[in-house]
Amino acid sequence: MPDNASSDHSPQRVLVTGGTSGIGRAMVQAFLAADATVHVADLAGTPPDGASMTRTDVSDEDSVDGLFDAVEEQLGGLDVLCNNVGIAGPTGPIEDLDVGDWDQTMAVNVRSMFLVCRRAVPLLRRSGGGSILNTSSTAGITGYPMRSPYATSKWAVVGLGATLAMELGELGIRVNTICPGSVGGDRMDRVIAAEATATGTREAEIRTGYENQVSMRTFVDAEDIASMAVFLASPAARLVNGQTISVDGGLETLRNTWRTGTADG
């Protein structure tokens, strides 16, 4: 069975969207460490040393077309797509949310997945197979109070992944969805700050609540997600297809425990 052009031990050719920061940057670094050739799509920032980059608005069709022109030029083909880009979206009760913020969240988190997958599949077919890894969230498999645009978009990512796995499996193209839990870092800090503002609650209390949602009582590192991505793209996972895989330390709920008065344990 063809798998990511790795049966002949040639280096994987990998595209990572949103690859200059957070989970995406960790993915780029992990694939580079595994001797892959990596191209990054992002609107801003600088990729890790060793990766090439195209400044891309992945929610815009013309911009995505330009990205894949660059991928063919820089990589000469494609074996792995890490469809990782995403935004947090607005925080608040649904009646207070702005329609424009909803539309932006759907454009970046869902429309981009469609646009990038649509252009990646012909390259993966040409390679004789490969791997698509779509980044969703634990919010894509459970509810997430005060974050309805984000949760809705991430459920859509799970549905897209399951559908494409069925559609593409016989071509040797595996499609899996990674659902990170609460990943420590700048983005999560912004989410906590926004929730504190929206609810009038102390940030420290919300942070402890997020930790208490998880059996292992910890945030996830971006490197944990990246390690899963490298594994899923490898021959060791050659029959892992159509799966929604959480890396979250054992999420128990996304109803933050500070709301139930149990944030301190």
Secondary structure, 3 states (H helix, E strand, C coil): CCCCCCCCCCCCEEEEECCCCHHHHHHHHHHHHCCCEEEEEECCCCCCCCCEEEECCCCCHHHHHHHHHHHHHHHCCCCEEEECCCCCCCCCCHHHCCHHHHHHHHHHHHHHHHHHHHHHHHHHHHCCCEEEEEECCHHHCCCCCCCHHHHHHHHHHHHHHHHHHHHHHHHCEEEEEEEECCECCHHHHHHHHHHHHHHCCCHHHHHHHHHHCECCCCCECHHHHHHHHHHHCCHHHCCCCCCEEEECCCECCCCCHHHHCCCCC
